[in-house]
Amino acid sequence: MARVARVLRRSGVAERDFANAAQEVFVVVHRKLPKFEGRASVSTWLYRIALRVAAAERRRARHWREVMCDVLPAQPLRLV
């Protein structure tokens, strides 16, 4: 878990998205474990999965930006 955490943090995953990204790494590992052929070490395989999850998380974060404000608007914002 520590290695995955380092990879995700160094790959630019935001702190608010870190827990979800870490969980996603292990969901992918669980799903792909039966197909693991052993051509690389498990730690290398895990590292590459973490890199791919981090890249996907960064792409997703580009589309979801939070706007923090102290006062809620009188009318809901309309997205066009």
N, CA, C and O atoms as a Maestro MAE file, in Angstrom:
{
 s_m_m2io_version
 :::
 2.0.0
}

f_m_ct {
 s_m_title
 :::
 protein
 m_atom[320] {
  # First column is atom index #
  i_m_mmod_type
  r_m_x_coord
  r_m_y_coord
  r_m_z_coord
  i_m_residue_number
  s_m_chain_name
  s_m_pdb_residue_name
  s_m_pdb_atom_name
  i_m_atomic_number
  :::
  1 25 0.821 -1.195 0.000 1 A "MET " " N  " 7
  2 3 0.000 0.000 0.000 1 A "MET " " CA " 6
  3 2 0.863 1.255 0.000 1 A "MET " " C  " 6
  4 15 0.512 2.246 -0.640 1 A "MET " " O  " 8
  5 25 1.989 1.222 0.712 2 A "ALA " " N  " 7
  6 3 2.853 2.404 0.785 2 A "ALA " " CA " 6
  7 2 3.418 2.752 -0.585 2 A "ALA " " C  " 6
  8 15 3.512 3.926 -0.942 2 A "ALA " " O  " 8
  9 25 3.790 1.738 -1.349 3 A "ARG " " N  " 7
  10 3 4.333 2.000 -2.685 3 A "ARG " " CA " 6
  11 2 3.264 2.600 -3.592 3 A "ARG " " C  " 6
  12 15 3.538 3.537 -4.342 3 A "ARG " " O  " 8
  13 25 2.071 2.074 -3.529 4 A "VAL " " N  " 7
  14 3 0.957 2.622 -4.320 4 A "VAL " " CA " 6
  15 2 0.698 4.060 -3.923 4 A "VAL " " C  " 6
  16 15 0.486 4.911 -4.788 4 A "VAL " " O  " 8
  17 25 0.711 4.347 -2.640 5 A "ALA " " N  " 7
  18 3 0.484 5.713 -2.161 5 A "ALA " " CA " 6
  19 2 1.546 6.656 -2.708 5 A "ALA " " C  " 6
  20 15 1.225 7.760 -3.150 5 A "ALA " " O  " 8
  21 25 2.806 6.236 -2.683 6 A "ARG " " N  " 7
  22 3 3.878 7.080 -3.214 6 A "ARG " " CA " 6
  23 2 3.695 7.345 -4.701 6 A "ARG " " C  " 6
  24 15 3.858 8.475 -5.162 6 A "ARG " " O  " 8
  25 25 3.359 6.306 -5.445 7 A "VAL " " N  " 7
  26 3 3.173 6.464 -6.890 7 A "VAL " " CA " 6
  27 2 2.030 7.436 -7.171 7 A "VAL " " C  " 6
  28 15 2.168 8.325 -8.012 7 A "VAL " " O  " 8
  29 25 0.920 7.277 -6.486 8 A "LEU " " N  " 7
  30 3 -0.227 8.149 -6.722 8 A "LEU " " CA " 6
  31 2 0.095 9.598 -6.366 8 A "LEU " " C  " 6
  32 15 -0.250 10.517 -7.109 8 A "LEU " " O  " 8
  33 25 0.752 9.797 -5.233 9 A "ARG " " N  " 7
  34 3 1.080 11.176 -4.816 9 A "ARG " " CA " 6
  35 2 2.084 11.817 -5.761 9 A "ARG " " C  " 6
  36 15 1.938 12.983 -6.128 9 A "ARG " " O  " 8
  37 25 3.104 11.062 -6.158 10 A "ARG " " N  " 7
  38 3 4.122 11.599 -7.067 10 A "ARG " " CA " 6
  39 2 3.582 11.794 -8.477 10 A "ARG " " C  " 6
  40 15 4.145 12.560 -9.260 10 A "ARG " " O  " 8
  41 25 2.514 11.119 -8.797 11 A "SER " " N  " 7
  42 3 1.920 11.233 -10.128 11 A "SER " " CA " 6
  43 2 0.888 12.343 -10.209 11 A "SER " " C  " 6
  44 15 0.257 12.527 -11.249 11 A "SER " " O  " 8
  45 25 0.710 13.078 -9.130 12 A "GLY " " N  " 7
  46 3 -0.135 14.259 -9.177 12 A "GLY " " CA " 6
  47 2 -1.593 14.060 -8.818 12 A "GLY " " C  " 6
  48 15 -2.421 14.906 -9.153 12 A "GLY " " O  " 8
  49 25 -1.932 12.980 -8.156 13 A "VAL " " N  " 7
  50 3 -3.317 12.783 -7.722 13 A "VAL " " CA " 6
  51 2 -3.581 13.731 -6.553 13 A "VAL " " C  " 6
  52 15 -2.825 13.755 -5.582 13 A "VAL " " O  " 8
  53 25 -4.643 14.499 -6.652 14 A "ALA " " N  " 7
  54 3 -4.998 15.457 -5.600 14 A "ALA " " CA " 6
  55 2 -5.333 14.723 -4.304 14 A "ALA " " C  " 6
  56 15 -5.836 13.599 -4.321 14 A "ALA " " O  " 8
  57 25 -5.052 15.365 -3.207 15 A "GLU " " N  " 7
  58 3 -5.294 14.752 -1.893 15 A "GLU " " CA " 6
  59 2 -6.760 14.354 -1.714 15 A "GLU " " C  " 6
  60 15 -7.056 13.316 -1.121 15 A "GLU " " O  " 8
  61 25 -7.675 15.177 -2.225 16 A "ARG " " N  " 7
  62 3 -9.100 14.865 -2.064 16 A "ARG " " CA " 6
  63 2 -9.505 13.637 -2.880 16 A "ARG " " C  " 6
  64 15 -10.511 12.999 -2.570 16 A "ARG " " O  " 8
  65 25 -8.737 13.299 -3.914 17 A "ASP " " N  " 7
  66 3 -9.039 12.157 -4.765 17 A "ASP " " CA " 6
  67 2 -8.195 10.938 -4.428 17 A "ASP " " C  " 6
  68 15 -8.359 9.879 -5.034 17 A "ASP " " O  " 8
  69 25 -7.293 11.083 -3.462 18 A "PHE " " N  " 7
  70 3 -6.324 10.032 -3.178 18 A "PHE " " CA " 6
  71 2 -6.968 8.713 -2.743 18 A "PHE " " C  " 6
  72 15 -6.599 7.657 -3.258 18 A "PHE " " O  " 8
  73 25 -7.908 8.749 -1.822 19 A "ALA " " N  " 7
  74 3 -8.525 7.521 -1.314 19 A "ALA " " CA " 6
  75 2 -9.247 6.769 -2.429 19 A "ALA " " C  " 6
  76 15 -9.157 5.544 -2.513 19 A "ALA " " O  " 8
  77 25 -9.957 7.495 -3.277 20 A "ASN " " N  " 7
  78 3 -10.653 6.838 -4.384 20 A "ASN " " CA " 6
  79 2 -9.678 6.231 -5.377 20 A "ASN " " C  " 6
  80 15 -9.915 5.134 -5.885 20 A "ASN " " O  " 8
  81 25 -8.587 6.928 -5.659 21 A "ALA " " N  " 7
  82 3 -7.595 6.416 -6.592 21 A "ALA " " CA " 6
  83 2 -6.921 5.161 -6.036 21 A "ALA " " C  " 6
  84 15 -6.719 4.189 -6.764 21 A "ALA " " O  " 8
  85 25 -6.577 5.182 -4.757 22 A "ALA " " N  " 7
  86 3 -5.947 4.014 -4.140 22 A "ALA " " CA " 6
  87 2 -6.882 2.811 -4.180 22 A "ALA " " C  " 6
  88 15 -6.450 1.694 -4.466 22 A "ALA " " O  " 8
  89 25 -8.150 3.034 -3.895 23 A "GLN " " N  " 7
  90 3 -9.109 1.947 -3.962 23 A "GLN " " CA " 6
  91 2 -9.234 1.431 -5.395 23 A "GLN " " C  " 6
  92 15 -9.324 0.223 -5.614 23 A "GLN " " O  " 8
  93 25 -9.239 2.324 -6.352 24 A "GLU " " N  " 7
  94 3 -9.355 1.925 -7.761 24 A "GLU " " CA " 6
  95 2 -8.174 1.051 -8.184 24 A "GLU " " C  " 6
  96 15 -8.349 0.110 -8.959 24 A "GLU " " O  " 8
  97 25 -6.976 1.353 -7.685 25 A "VAL " " N  " 7
  98 3 -5.811 0.521 -8.001 25 A "VAL " " CA " 6
  99 2 -6.070 -0.919 -7.583 25 A "VAL " " C  " 6
  100 15 -5.819 -1.846 -8.353 25 A "VAL " " O  " 8
  101 25 -6.567 -1.108 -6.378 26 A "PHE " " N  " 7
  102 3 -6.753 -2.468 -5.884 26 A "PHE " " CA " 6
  103 2 -7.980 -3.150 -6.493 26 A "PHE " " C  " 6
  104 15 -8.037 -4.379 -6.545 26 A "PHE " " O  " 8
  105 25 -8.943 -2.382 -6.944 27 A "VAL " " N  " 7
  106 3 -10.068 -2.961 -7.698 27 A "VAL " " CA " 6
  107 2 -9.551 -3.509 -9.025 27 A "VAL " " C  " 6
  108 15 -9.926 -4.605 -9.441 27 A "VAL " " O  " 8
  109 25 -8.689 -2.738 -9.683 28 A "VAL " " N  " 7
  110 3 -8.100 -3.198 -10.950 28 A "VAL " " CA " 6
  111 2 -7.236 -4.430 -10.713 28 A "VAL " " C  " 6
  112 15 -7.295 -5.385 -11.488 28 A "VAL " " O  " 8
  113 25 -6.434 -4.419 -9.651 29 A "VAL " " N  " 7
  114 3 -5.596 -5.582 -9.331 29 A "VAL " " CA " 6
  115 2 -6.466 -6.814 -9.118 29 A "VAL " " C  " 6
  116 15 -6.160 -7.887 -9.638 29 A "VAL " " O  " 8
  117 25 -7.531 -6.671 -8.371 30 A "HIS " " N  " 7
  118 3 -8.426 -7.804 -8.110 30 A "HIS " " CA " 6
  119 2 -9.040 -8.339 -9.408 30 A "HIS " " C  " 6
  120 15 -9.159 -9.550 -9.598 30 A "HIS " " O  " 8
  121 25 -9.422 -7.425 -10.289 31 A "ARG " " N  " 7
  122 3 -10.048 -7.830 -11.543 31 A "ARG " " CA " 6
  123 2 -9.041 -8.504 -12.484 31 A "ARG " " C  " 6
  124 15 -9.401 -9.443 -13.194 31 A "ARG " " O  " 8
  125 25 -7.782 -8.035 -12.500 32 A "LYS " " N  " 7
  126 3 -6.797 -8.536 -13.455 32 A "LYS " " CA " 6
  127 2 -5.878 -9.621 -12.907 32 A "LYS " " C  " 6
  128 15 -5.083 -10.185 -13.659 32 A "LYS " " O  " 8
  129 25 -5.968 -9.920 -11.633 33 A "LEU " " N  " 7
  130 3 -5.070 -10.898 -11.033 33 A "LEU " " CA " 6
  131 2 -5.107 -12.261 -11.724 33 A "LEU " " C  " 6
  132 15 -4.045 -12.857 -11.907 33 A "LEU " " O  " 8
  133 25 -6.264 -12.783 -12.115 34 A "PRO " " N  " 7
  134 3 -6.249 -14.079 -12.797 34 A "PRO " " CA " 6
  135 2 -5.488 -14.064 -14.130 34 A "PRO " " C  " 6
  136 15 -5.037 -15.112 -14.593 34 A "PRO " " O  " 8
  137 25 -5.345 -12.906 -14.738 35 A "LYS " " N  " 7
  138 3 -4.651 -12.801 -16.022 35 A "LYS " " CA " 6
  139 2 -3.166 -12.487 -15.867 35 A "LYS " " C  " 6
  140 15 -2.442 -12.427 -16.860 35 A "LYS " " O  " 8
  141 25 -2.703 -12.286 -14.633 36 A "PHE " " N  " 7
  142 3 -1.292 -11.964 -14.396 36 A "PHE " " CA " 6
  143 2 -0.434 -13.146 -14.814 36 A "PHE " " C  " 6
  144 15 -0.615 -14.258 -14.317 36 A "PHE " " O  " 8
  145 25 0.506 -12.906 -15.733 37 A "GLU " " N  " 7
  146 3 1.317 -13.988 -16.294 37 A "GLU " " CA " 6
  147 2 2.670 -14.141 -15.625 37 A "GLU " " C  " 6
  148 15 3.357 -15.135 -15.858 37 A "GLU " " O  " 8
  149 25 3.064 -13.201 -14.814 38 A "GLY " " N  " 7
  150 3 4.339 -13.311 -14.124 38 A "GLY " " CA " 6
  151 2 5.537 -12.927 -14.974 38 A "GLY " " C  " 6
  152 15 6.671 -13.224 -14.599 38 A "GLY " " O  " 8
  153 25 5.318 -12.274 -16.112 39 A "ARG " " N  " 7
  154 3 6.450 -11.849 -16.947 39 A "ARG " " CA " 6
  155 2 7.217 -10.703 -16.292 39 A "ARG " " C  " 6
  156 15 8.387 -10.481 -16.607 39 A "ARG " " O  " 8
  157 25 6.575 -9.983 -15.395 40 A "ALA " " N  " 7
  158 3 7.217 -8.922 -14.615 40 A "ALA " " CA " 6
  159 2 6.965 -9.242 -13.146 40 A "ALA " " C  " 6
  160 15 6.136 -10.089 -12.812 40 A "ALA " " O  " 8
  161 25 7.691 -8.551 -12.278 41 A "SER " " N  " 7
  162 3 7.451 -8.780 -10.857 41 A "SER " " CA " 6
  163 2 6.094 -8.168 -10.473 41 A "SER " " C  " 6
  164 15 5.579 -7.292 -11.168 41 A "SER " " O  " 8
  165 25 5.544 -8.632 -9.389 42 A "VAL " " N  " 7
  166 3 4.253 -8.126 -8.927 42 A "VAL " " CA " 6
  167 2 4.354 -6.633 -8.611 42 A "VAL " " C  " 6
  168 15 3.425 -5.876 -8.891 42 A "VAL " " O  " 8
  169 25 5.472 -6.212 -8.032 43 A "SER " " N  " 7
  170 3 5.609 -4.793 -7.692 43 A "SER " " CA " 6
  171 2 5.660 -3.916 -8.945 43 A "SER " " C  " 6
  172 15 5.128 -2.806 -8.937 43 A "SER " " O  " 8
  173 25 6.287 -4.392 -10.010 44 A "THR " " N  " 7
  174 3 6.307 -3.642 -11.269 44 A "THR " " CA " 6
  175 2 4.909 -3.572 -11.864 44 A "THR " " C  " 6
  176 15 4.485 -2.527 -12.356 44 A "THR " " O  " 8
  177 25 4.207 -4.678 -11.815 45 A "TRP " " N  " 7
  178 3 2.834 -4.749 -12.330 45 A "TRP " " CA " 6
  179 2 1.928 -3.789 -11.556 45 A "TRP " " C  " 6
  180 15 1.122 -3.074 -12.151 45 A "TRP " " O  " 8
  181 25 2.063 -3.778 -10.256 46 A "LEU " " N  " 7
  182 3 1.280 -2.893 -9.393 46 A "LEU " " CA " 6
  183 2 1.633 -1.423 -9.664 46 A "LEU " " C  " 6
  184 15 0.753 -0.563 -9.692 46 A "LEU " " O  " 8
  185 25 2.909 -1.150 -9.860 47 A "TYR " " N  " 7
  186 3 3.372 0.202 -10.165 47 A "TYR " " CA " 6
  187 2 2.727 0.722 -11.454 47 A "TYR " " C  " 6
  188 15 2.259 1.859 -11.503 47 A "TYR " " O  " 8
  189 25 2.705 -0.105 -12.483 48 A "ARG " " N  " 7
  190 3 2.124 0.321 -13.762 48 A "ARG " " CA " 6
  191 2 0.624 0.538 -13.653 48 A "ARG " " C  " 6
  192 15 0.086 1.463 -14.261 48 A "ARG " " O  " 8
  193 25 -0.051 -0.298 -12.891 49 A "ILE " " N  " 7
  194 3 -1.485 -0.096 -12.673 49 A "ILE " " CA " 6
  195 2 -1.715 1.226 -11.953 49 A "ILE " " C  " 6
  196 15 -2.611 1.985 -12.321 49 A "ILE " " O  " 8
  197 25 -0.912 1.506 -10.932 50 A "ALA " " N  " 7
  198 3 -1.047 2.764 -10.181 50 A "ALA " " CA " 6
  199 2 -0.798 3.967 -11.089 50 A "ALA " " C  " 6
  200 15 -1.496 4.975 -10.976 50 A "ALA " " O  " 8
  201 25 0.174 3.879 -11.980 51 A "LEU " " N  " 7
  202 3 0.427 4.969 -12.924 51 A "LEU " " CA " 6
  203 2 -0.772 5.214 -13.831 51 A "LEU " " C  " 6
  204 15 -1.149 6.361 -14.073 51 A "LEU " " O  " 8
  205 25 -1.366 4.143 -14.330 52 A "ARG " " N  " 7
  206 3 -2.533 4.293 -15.215 52 A "ARG " " CA " 6
  207 2 -3.733 4.879 -14.469 52 A "ARG " " C  " 6
  208 15 -4.450 5.723 -15.007 52 A "ARG " " O  " 8
  209 25 -3.948 4.436 -13.243 53 A "VAL " " N  " 7
  210 3 -5.053 4.977 -12.439 53 A "VAL " " CA " 6
  211 2 -4.801 6.457 -12.151 53 A "VAL " " C  " 6
  212 15 -5.731 7.262 -12.214 53 A "VAL " " O  " 8
  213 25 -3.569 6.823 -11.839 54 A "ALA " " N  " 7
  214 3 -3.237 8.227 -11.568 54 A "ALA " " CA " 6
  215 2 -3.486 9.086 -12.800 54 A "ALA " " C  " 6
  216 15 -4.021 10.190 -12.689 54 A "ALA " " O  " 8
  217 25 -3.109 8.598 -13.957 55 A "ALA " " N  " 7
  218 3 -3.336 9.352 -15.195 55 A "ALA " " CA " 6
  219 2 -4.828 9.537 -15.445 55 A "ALA " " C  " 6
  220 15 -5.262 10.623 -15.830 55 A "ALA " " O  " 8
  221 25 -5.607 8.495 -15.231 56 A "ALA " " N  " 7
  222 3 -7.054 8.594 -15.415 56 A "ALA " " CA " 6
  223 2 -7.659 9.569 -14.408 56 A "ALA " " C  " 6
  224 15 -8.572 10.325 -14.742 56 A "ALA " " O  " 8
  225 25 -7.154 9.552 -13.188 57 A "GLU " " N  " 7
  226 3 -7.663 10.449 -12.144 57 A "GLU " " CA " 6
  227 2 -7.345 11.906 -12.484 57 A "GLU " " C  " 6
  228 15 -8.178 12.785 -12.264 57 A "GLU " " O  " 8
  229 25 -6.164 12.167 -13.012 58 A "ARG " " N  " 7
  230 3 -5.810 13.532 -13.419 58 A "ARG " " CA " 6
  231 2 -6.692 14.001 -14.566 58 A "ARG " " C  " 6
  232 15 -7.135 15.149 -14.575 58 A "ARG " " O  " 8
  233 25 -6.954 13.125 -15.537 59 A "ARG " " N  " 7
  234 3 -7.845 13.498 -16.647 59 A "ARG " " CA " 6
  235 2 -9.243 13.811 -16.129 59 A "ARG " " C  " 6
  236 15 -9.866 14.783 -16.556 59 A "ARG " " O  " 8
  237 25 -9.732 12.991 -15.212 60 A "ARG " " N  " 7
  238 3 -11.060 13.192 -14.647 60 A "ARG " " CA " 6
  239 2 -11.119 14.490 -13.837 60 A "ARG " " C  " 6
  240 15 -12.128 15.195 -13.872 60 A "ARG " " O  " 8
  241 25 -10.048 14.808 -13.112 61 A "ALA " " N  " 7
  242 3 -10.010 16.015 -12.284 61 A "ALA " " CA " 6
  243 2 -10.044 17.276 -13.134 61 A "ALA " " C  " 6
  244 15 -10.524 18.314 -12.680 61 A "ALA " " O  " 8
  245 25 -9.540 17.199 -14.358 62 A "ARG " " N  " 7
  246 3 -9.575 18.363 -15.238 62 A "ARG " " CA " 6
  247 2 -10.997 18.779 -15.556 62 A "ARG " " C  " 6
  248 15 -11.267 19.959 -15.776 62 A "ARG " " O  " 8
  249 25 -11.910 17.817 -15.582 63 A "HIS " " N  " 7
  250 3 -13.297 18.089 -15.939 63 A "HIS " " CA " 6
  251 2 -14.165 18.444 -14.740 63 A "HIS " " C  " 6
  252 15 -15.243 19.014 -14.907 63 A "HIS " " O  " 8
  253 25 -13.718 18.123 -13.555 64 A "TRP " " N  " 7
  254 3 -14.498 18.385 -12.342 64 A "TRP " " CA " 6
  255 2 -13.742 19.357 -11.470 64 A "TRP " " C  " 6
  256 15 -12.843 18.966 -10.726 64 A "TRP " " O  " 8
  257 25 -14.097 20.605 -11.557 65 A "ARG " " N  " 7
  258 3 -13.456 21.616 -10.720 65 A "ARG " " CA " 6
  259 2 -14.468 22.117 -9.698 65 A "ARG " " C  " 6
  260 15 -15.588 22.494 -10.043 65 A "ARG " " O  " 8
  261 25 -14.062 22.114 -8.469 66 A "GLU " " N  " 7
  262 3 -14.931 22.611 -7.414 66 A "GLU " " CA " 6
  263 2 -14.725 24.106 -7.246 66 A "GLU " " C  " 6
  264 15 -13.598 24.599 -7.314 66 A "GLU " " O  " 8
  265 25 -15.802 24.814 -7.029 67 A "VAL " " N  " 7
  266 3 -15.732 26.241 -6.760 67 A "VAL " " CA " 6
  267 2 -16.228 26.437 -5.334 67 A "VAL " " C  " 6
  268 15 -17.385 26.164 -5.016 67 A "VAL " " O  " 8
  269 25 -15.333 26.911 -4.492 68 A "MET " " N  " 7
  270 3 -15.680 27.108 -3.099 68 A "MET " " CA " 6
  271 2 -16.162 28.542 -2.902 68 A "MET " " C  " 6
  272 15 -15.552 29.486 -3.404 68 A "MET " " O  " 8
  273 25 -17.254 28.693 -2.172 69 A "CYS " " N  " 7
  274 3 -17.743 30.031 -1.876 69 A "CYS " " CA " 6
  275 2 -18.384 30.010 -0.486 69 A "CYS " " C  " 6
  276 15 -18.791 28.964 0.019 69 A "CYS " " O  " 8
  277 25 -18.460 31.193 0.108 70 A "ASP " " N  " 7
  278 3 -19.024 31.304 1.446 70 A "ASP " " CA " 6
  279 2 -20.544 31.406 1.428 70 A "ASP " " C  " 6
  280 15 -21.212 31.021 2.388 70 A "ASP " " O  " 8
  281 25 -21.083 31.927 0.333 71 A "VAL " " N  " 7
  282 3 -22.517 32.167 0.239 71 A "VAL " " CA " 6
  283 2 -23.064 31.436 -0.978 71 A "VAL " " C  " 6
  284 15 -22.489 31.503 -2.064 71 A "VAL " " O  " 8
  285 25 -24.161 30.749 -0.791 72 A "LEU " " N  " 7
  286 3 -24.793 30.066 -1.914 72 A "LEU " " CA " 6
  287 2 -25.516 31.088 -2.796 72 A "LEU " " C  " 6
  288 15 -26.070 32.057 -2.277 72 A "LEU " " O  " 8
  289 25 -25.521 30.894 -4.107 73 A "PRO " " N  " 7
  290 3 -26.233 31.829 -4.975 73 A "PRO " " CA " 6
  291 2 -27.735 31.743 -4.745 73 A "PRO " " C  " 6
  292 15 -28.250 30.706 -4.326 73 A "PRO " " O  " 8
  293 25 -28.434 32.838 -5.020 74 A "ALA " " N  " 7
  294 3 -29.887 32.884 -4.838 74 A "ALA " " CA " 6
  295 2 -30.589 31.894 -5.763 74 A "ALA " " C  " 6
  296 15 -31.582 31.273 -5.385 74 A "ALA " " O  " 8
  297 25 -30.065 31.757 -6.971 75 A "GLN " " N  " 7
  298 3 -30.634 30.803 -7.934 75 A "GLN " " CA " 6
  299 2 -29.535 29.812 -8.299 75 A "GLN " " C  " 6
  300 15 -28.355 30.162 -8.316 75 A "GLN " " O  " 8
  301 25 -29.925 28.578 -8.589 76 A "PRO " " N  " 7
  302 3 -28.918 27.593 -8.978 76 A "PRO " " CA " 6
  303 2 -28.215 28.000 -10.263 76 A "PRO " " C  " 6
  304 15 -28.813 28.612 -11.148 76 A "PRO " " O  " 8
  305 25 -26.955 27.656 -10.349 77 A "LEU " " N  " 7
  306 3 -26.198 27.945 -11.560 77 A "LEU " " CA " 6
  307 2 -26.667 27.033 -12.681 77 A "LEU " " C  " 6
  308 15 -26.959 25.858 -12.457 77 A "LEU " " O  " 8
  309 25 -26.737 27.570 -13.865 78 A "ARG " " N  " 7
  310 3 -27.133 26.759 -15.030 78 A "ARG " " CA " 6
  311 2 -25.908 26.456 -15.842 78 A "ARG " " C  " 6
  312 15 -25.175 27.364 -16.235 78 A "ARG " " O  " 8
  313 25 -25.679 25.198 -16.095 79 A "LEU " " N  " 7
  314 3 -24.553 24.782 -16.921 79 A "LEU " " CA " 6
  315 2 -25.012 24.688 -18.365 79 A "LEU " " C  " 6
  316 15 -26.054 24.103 -18.662 79 A "LEU " " O  " 8
  317 25 -24.246 25.253 -19.233 80 A "VAL " " N  " 7
  318 3 -24.594 25.262 -20.655 80 A "VAL " " CA " 6
  319 2 -23.797 24.236 -21.375 80 A "VAL " " C  " 6
  320 15 -23.941 24.081 -22.588 80 A "VAL " " O  " 8
  :::
 }
 m_bond[319] {
  # First column is bond index #
  i_m_from
  i_m_to
  i_m_order
  :::
  1 1 2 1
  2 2 3 1
  3 3 4 2
  4 3 5 1
  5 5 6 1
  6 6 7 1
  7 7 8 2
  8 7 9 1
  9 9 10 1
  10 10 11 1
  11 11 12 2
  12 11 13 1
  13 13 14 1
  14 14 15 1
  15 15 16 2
  16 15 17 1
  17 17 18 1
  18 18 19 1
  19 19 20 2
  20 19 21 1
  21 21 22 1
  22 22 23 1
  23 23 24 2
  24 23 25 1
  25 25 26 1
  26 26 27 1
  27 27 28 2
  28 27 29 1
  29 29 30 1
  30 30 31 1
  31 31 32 2
  32 31 33 1
  33 33 34 1
  34 34 35 1
  35 35 36 2
  36 35 37 1
  37 37 38 1
  38 38 39 1
  39 39 40 2
  40 39 41 1
  41 41 42 1
  42 42 43 1
  43 43 44 2
  44 43 45 1
  45 45 46 1
  46 46 47 1
  47 47 48 2
  48 47 49 1
  49 49 50 1
  50 50 51 1
  51 51 52 2
  52 51 53 1
  53 53 54 1
  54 54 55 1
  55 55 56 2
  56 55 57 1
  57 57 58 1
  58 58 59 1
  59 59 60 2
  60 59 61 1
  61 61 62 1
  62 62 63 1
  63 63 64 2
  64 63 65 1
  65 65 66 1
  66 66 67 1
  67 67 68 2
  68 67 69 1
  69 69 70 1
  70 70 71 1
  71 71 72 2
  72 71 73 1
  73 73 74 1
  74 74 75 1
  75 75 76 2
  76 75 77 1
  77 77 78 1
  78 78 79 1
  79 79 80 2
  80 79 81 1
  81 81 82 1
  82 82 83 1
  83 83 84 2
  84 83 85 1
  85 85 86 1
  86 86 87 1
  87 87 88 2
  88 87 89 1
  89 89 90 1
  90 90 91 1
  91 91 92 2
  92 91 93 1
  93 93 94 1
  94 94 95 1
  95 95 96 2
  96 95 97 1
  97 97 98 1
  98 98 99 1
  99 99 100 2
  100 99 101 1
  101 101 102 1
  102 102 103 1
  103 103 104 2
  104 103 105 1
  105 105 106 1
  106 106 107 1
  107 107 108 2
  108 107 109 1
  109 109 110 1
  110 110 111 1
  111 111 112 2
  112 111 113 1
  113 113 114 1
  114 114 115 1
  115 115 116 2
  116 115 117 1
  117 117 118 1
  118 118 119 1
  119 119 120 2
  120 119 121 1
  121 121 122 1
  122 122 123 1
  123 123 124 2
  124 123 125 1
  125 125 126 1
  126 126 127 1
  127 127 128 2
  128 127 129 1
  129 129 130 1
  130 130 131 1
  131 131 132 2
  132 131 133 1
  133 133 134 1
  134 134 135 1
  135 135 136 2
  136 135 137 1
  137 137 138 1
  138 138 139 1
  139 139 140 2
  140 139 141 1
  141 141 142 1
  142 142 143 1
  143 143 144 2
  144 143 145 1
  145 145 146 1
  146 146 147 1
  147 147 148 2
  148 147 149 1
  149 149 150 1
  150 150 151 1
  151 151 152 2
  152 151 153 1
  153 153 154 1
  154 154 155 1
  155 155 156 2
  156 155 157 1
  157 157 158 1
  158 158 159 1
  159 159 160 2
  160 159 161 1
  161 161 162 1
  162 162 163 1
  163 163 164 2
  164 163 165 1
  165 165 166 1
  166 166 167 1
  167 167 168 2
  168 167 169 1
  169 169 170 1
  170 170 171 1
  171 171 172 2
  172 171 173 1
  173 173 174 1
  174 174 175 1
  175 175 176 2
  176 175 177 1
  177 177 178 1
  178 178 179 1
  179 179 180 2
  180 179 181 1
  181 181 182 1
  182 182 183 1
  183 183 184 2
  184 183 185 1
  185 185 186 1
  186 186 187 1
  187 187 188 2
  188 187 189 1
  189 189 190 1
  190 190 191 1
  191 191 192 2
  192 191 193 1
  193 193 194 1
  194 194 195 1
  195 195 196 2
  196 195 197 1
  197 197 198 1
  198 198 199 1
  199 199 200 2
  200 199 201 1
  201 201 202 1
  202 202 203 1
  203 203 204 2
  204 203 205 1
  205 205 206 1
  206 206 207 1
  207 207 208 2
  208 207 209 1
  209 209 210 1
  210 210 211 1
  211 211 212 2
  212 211 213 1
  213 213 214 1
  214 214 215 1
  215 215 216 2
  216 215 217 1
  217 217 218 1
  218 218 219 1
  219 219 220 2
  220 219 221 1
  221 221 222 1
  222 222 223 1
  223 223 224 2
  224 223 225 1
  225 225 226 1
  226 226 227 1
  227 227 228 2
  228 227 229 1
  229 229 230 1
  230 230 231 1
  231 231 232 2
  232 231 233 1
  233 233 234 1
  234 234 235 1
  235 235 236 2
  236 235 237 1
  237 237 238 1
  238 238 239 1
  239 239 240 2
  240 239 241 1
  241 241 242 1
  242 242 243 1
  243 243 244 2
  244 243 245 1
  245 245 246 1
  246 246 247 1
  247 247 248 2
  248 247 249 1
  249 249 250 1
  250 250 251 1
  251 251 252 2
  252 251 253 1
  253 253 254 1
  254 254 255 1
  255 255 256 2
  256 255 257 1
  257 257 258 1
  258 258 259 1
  259 259 260 2
  260 259 261 1
  261 261 262 1
  262 262 263 1
  263 263 264 2
  264 263 265 1
  265 265 266 1
  266 266 267 1
  267 267 268 2
  268 267 269 1
  269 269 270 1
  270 270 271 1
  271 271 272 2
  272 271 273 1
  273 273 274 1
  274 274 275 1
  275 275 276 2
  276 275 277 1
  277 277 278 1
  278 278 279 1
  279 279 280 2
  280 279 281 1
  281 281 282 1
  282 282 283 1
  283 283 284 2
  284 283 285 1
  285 285 286 1
  286 286 287 1
  287 287 288 2
  288 287 289 1
  289 289 290 1
  290 290 291 1
  291 291 292 2
  292 291 293 1
  293 293 294 1
  294 294 295 1
  295 295 296 2
  296 295 297 1
  297 297 298 1
  298 298 299 1
  299 299 300 2
  300 299 301 1
  301 301 302 1
  302 302 303 1
  303 303 304 2
  304 303 305 1
  305 305 306 1
  306 306 307 1
  307 307 308 2
  308 307 309 1
  309 309 310 1
  310 310 311 1
  311 311 312 2
  312 311 313 1
  313 313 314 1
  314 314 315 1
  315 315 316 2
  316 315 317 1
  317 317 318 1
  318 318 319 1
  319 319 320 2
  :::
 }
}
